[in-house]
Every structure is written in C-alpha cells, then in structure tokens.
Amino acid sequence: MARKKDTLVPVGKKIKQVRTRQKISLDYIANETGFALDYLKNLEAGKAIPPVGALLQIARALKIDSTLLLKEEEESISSRKQEYTKRTANYAYQTLTPDAENKHLKAFRVTVDPQQDHEGVGYQHEGEEFTYVLSGQIEIIVGDHVNTLYEGESLHFNSGVKHNLRNIGDKQAELLVVIYSS
C-alpha cells in the first residue's frame, strides 16, 4: 500500500490550531508578546510570515516548544534530519539544529536581501542571541544602540532587549544566528 504524504501545515495555521485547542484568546497572546492583534490575525491567516524571534515569543505564550512552530512537517522519519528553509518578505532562514526539540539552543543560517530589514516587528524574546556575519554588512539595533557588523564580525547580546536587524549593503548578507532561550 502506498504511503500517504503528510500535508504541510503553514505556521500561522499551526499557531491558530494550538491556540484554539488550548482555548487561548488572541488578546492573551497579544498581551504576552506585545504584538498587535492585527499582526497576530494576519499571521494566523497566512498573510504574514513571522521571523524566528516572533515565533519564539508566540511559542512561549502558548507554552509549547518553539520547534513545533519552527519545524516543517516532514514527509518521512528519515527526512527529519534534513535542513529546511523558510522565506519571509526580506530574508530566509534555515535551521542548523533540526532535532533541537526541547533544547534551549537553536542555530540558524540567515540570509537578508540587500538594503532590507525585518519590517513591522521589533524582536524581543527571552534569552541571548549571537550573530556572526559570514558575508555582507549588517546593522543590529539593540534598544537604542546601533551595531554595524562586517564579514567575520560578531555580536552577542541580551535578546530580551528589543532588537532589529537590517542589511545595509548592496549584496545579500549571510549570517549565523544562535538563539538561547530558557
């Protein structure tokens, strides 16, 4: 008998499924994360693709392991160890730790398009973040402080402080981002 392929579930739909199953209101998620109701509604409707930091905050508010939201549904057990890439409006991220369920440390390879930043959301999530620039030039704004990083440079900071990242160069920037959350 042929095996039926699993259906991929968009991240917004996963969020809504978990939230409604747990009988958690959007107001509660908004208060726990600081995100606007309209932004959360757009996420659940698939009209917005959240950055990693937003997924970490939402997972914490839902009291679930963030891997549930970060990990794509796999077609088979053997494919679970394969890397995957998600694309947002201005950047893409690929997990480097696909089997990090129930772990505090998660690593990603992030590419940011030239002259682009993460629109609409300032990141803020409990824990620490480490960013290493593999290529390109970026700015990471932590609170009111602007950090300019070039190829081979890194930054380690408290990710509980509101932060944002943007590519200030004319070429795609490639980063290694490691997030630790408790």
C-alpha positions in Angstrom: 0.0 0.0 0.0 1.4 3.4 -0.9 2.1 5.7 2.0 0.1 8.9 2.0 2.2 12.1 2.2 1.8 14.3 5.2 0.2 17.6 4.5 2.4 20.7 5.2 0.7 23.0 7.7 1.5 26.7 7.4 3.0 28.2 10.6 0.0 30.6 11.1 -2.4 27.7 10.9 -0.3 25.8 13.5 -0.4 28.8 15.8 -4.2 29.0 15.5 -4.7 25.3 16.0 -2.6 25.3 19.2 -4.2 28.5 20.4 -7.8 27.4 19.9 -7.1 23.8 21.2 -5.8 25.4 24.4 -8.7 27.9 24.4 -6.3 30.9 24.5 -7.5 34.2 23.2 -5.7 36.4 20.7 -5.9 39.1 23.4 -3.9 36.9 25.7 -1.2 36.3 23.1 -1.1 40.0 22.3 -0.5 40.8 25.9 2.1 38.1 26.4 4.1 39.0 23.2 3.4 42.7 22.7 2.2 42.1 19.1 -0.8 43.9 17.8 -4.0 42.0 17.3 -4.0 42.8 13.6 -0.5 41.3 13.2 -1.5 38.1 15.0 -4.6 37.8 12.9 -2.5 38.2 9.7 -0.1 35.5 11.0 -2.9 33.1 11.6 -4.5 33.9 8.2 -1.2 33.3 6.4 -0.9 36.9 5.3 2.4 37.4 7.2 5.4 35.2 7.8 6.8 35.8 11.3 10.5 36.0 12.0 12.2 33.5 14.3 12.1 35.9 17.2 8.3 36.3 16.9 7.8 32.5 16.7 9.9 32.1 19.9 7.7 34.7 21.7 4.4 33.1 20.4 5.6 29.6 21.4 6.4 30.9 24.9 2.9 32.5 25.2 1.3 29.2 24.0 3.6 27.3 26.5 4.8 24.9 23.7 8.3 24.0 22.4 9.2 26.5 19.7 10.3 23.7 17.5 6.7 22.9 16.8 6.4 26.2 15.0 9.9 26.3 13.6 10.0 22.8 12.1 8.3 22.0 8.9 6.1 18.9 8.8 8.3 16.1 7.3 7.2 13.5 4.6 9.0 10.7 6.4 11.0 9.9 9.5 14.3 9.7 7.6 13.8 13.2 6.2 13.5 14.7 9.7 17.3 15.3 9.8 17.3 17.3 6.5 17.7 21.0 6.7 14.8 23.3 5.7 14.5 26.8 4.7 11.7 29.3 5.3 11.3 32.5 3.4 9.9 35.8 4.7 9.5 39.0 2.7 13.1 40.2 3.1 15.1 37.2 4.4 15.3 33.5 4.6 16.4 31.3 7.5 17.5 27.7 7.6 17.7 25.7 10.7 21.1 24.2 11.6 19.7 22.3 14.6 16.6 20.5 13.2 16.5 18.0 16.0 16.6 20.6 18.8 13.2 19.8 20.3 13.2 20.6 24.0 16.6 22.2 23.7 17.4 25.8 24.8 19.9 26.5 22.0 18.9 26.8 18.3 21.1 27.8 15.4 20.1 29.3 12.0 21.8 30.3 8.8 20.0 33.6 7.8 20.2 35.5 4.5 19.0 39.0 4.3 18.3 40.7 1.0 20.3 43.9 0.1 19.1 47.1 1.8 16.4 45.3 3.6 15.3 44.9 7.2 12.6 43.0 9.1 9.5 45.1 8.5 6.8 45.6 11.0 8.1 43.7 14.0 10.9 44.6 16.5 12.2 41.4 18.0 12.3 40.8 21.7 12.5 37.3 23.3 13.8 36.0 26.5 17.4 34.7 26.3 20.5 35.6 24.4 21.4 35.9 20.8 24.7 35.5 19.0 25.1 36.7 15.4 28.2 36.0 13.2 28.4 37.7 9.8 29.5 35.1 7.2 29.3 37.7 4.3 28.0 41.2 3.8 27.4 44.1 6.2 24.5 44.5 8.6 23.2 46.6 11.4 21.8 45.2 14.6 19.9 47.7 16.6 19.7 46.7 20.3 17.5 49.1 22.2 18.8 52.5 21.0 22.3 51.2 20.3 23.3 50.6 16.6 25.9 47.9 16.0 27.5 47.8 12.5 29.0 44.4 11.6 31.0 43.3 8.6 32.1 39.9 7.4 33.9 38.0 10.1 32.5 40.1 13.0 30.0 39.0 15.6 27.7 40.3 18.3 26.4 38.6 21.5 23.5 40.4 23.2 20.6 40.1 25.6 17.7 39.3 23.3 15.2 40.4 26.0 16.0 43.9 24.8 14.0 45.0 21.7 16.2 44.5 18.7 16.1 44.6 14.9 18.5 43.6 12.1 19.0 45.1 8.6 21.3 44.6 5.7 23.0 47.9 5.0 25.0 46.6 2.0 24.3 46.2 -1.7 24.8 42.4 -1.6 22.9 39.7 0.2 24.2 39.2 3.8 24.6 35.8 5.2 24.6 35.2 8.9 25.0 32.5 11.5 22.4 33.3 14.3 22.4 31.3 17.5 19.5 31.9 19.9 19.4 30.7 23.5 16.1 30.8 25.4 15.4 29.3 28.7 
